Amino acid sequence: MSVRPSRGRRPGAPDTRADVLAAARASFAEKGFRGTTIRAVAAAAGVDPALVHHYFRTKDDLFVAALELPMDPRQLFAPVVAQGPDGAGERLLRTALSVWDDPAVQPQLLAVARSILSEDGGRLLKEGFLPVVIGPVLAALTRDRPEERVPLVATQVIGLIVARYVIAVPAVAELPAEDLVARVGPVLQHYLTGDLP
């Protein structure tokens, strides 16, 4: 008589979700977003793939959870998207800066930014964070040519965040957030909805 292996949660594992996240982080870091599969993460964590889907639903959701962000950027920017493309550049930047300027979450965001921008993590930015997390949000705010507009907006926002928070360039780091919104928001708006050459 053969005994079928049990499926799902490992017996006696008190923190299976954390094990899955650890396996996902290792896989995303080593193989990038495209090279990581739910099945491989499940195998590394010693669980059934159905349990990974139970905890995280999709590979995109698993990726966002593995980043250990203090909030899901897709939910954070949902109100910006809901108000439509007009004025979205300023709303988008104001929302991003309000989170980054929050002393309760800034240390965690800095750690994630340094990790994702590192030599090993650069691939995660290109293959995962931009197309999975930021791309769909920004694409909803464009009227056409999202494949061109989204990277333009992303470069401006990422560059500003790196200059203001990671490197702390004085002229940018010391400027009040609303001044940055007034100066950079129209540039983002142009990239989202303005005429492109």
Secondary structure as UniProt FT lines:
FT   TURN            11..12
FT   TURN            14..15
FT   HELIX           16..35
FT   HELIX           38..45
FT   HELIX           49..56
FT   HELIX           59..66
FT   TURN            67..68
FT   HELIX           73..76
FT   HELIX           78..82
FT   TURN            86..87
FT   HELIX           88..100
FT   TURN            103..105
FT   HELIX           106..117
FT   TURN            119..121
FT   HELIX           122..124
FT   HELIX           125..134
FT   HELIX           135..139
FT   TURN            140..141
FT   HELIX           146..161
FT   HELIX           162..166
FT   HELIX           170..173
FT   HELIX           177..193
//
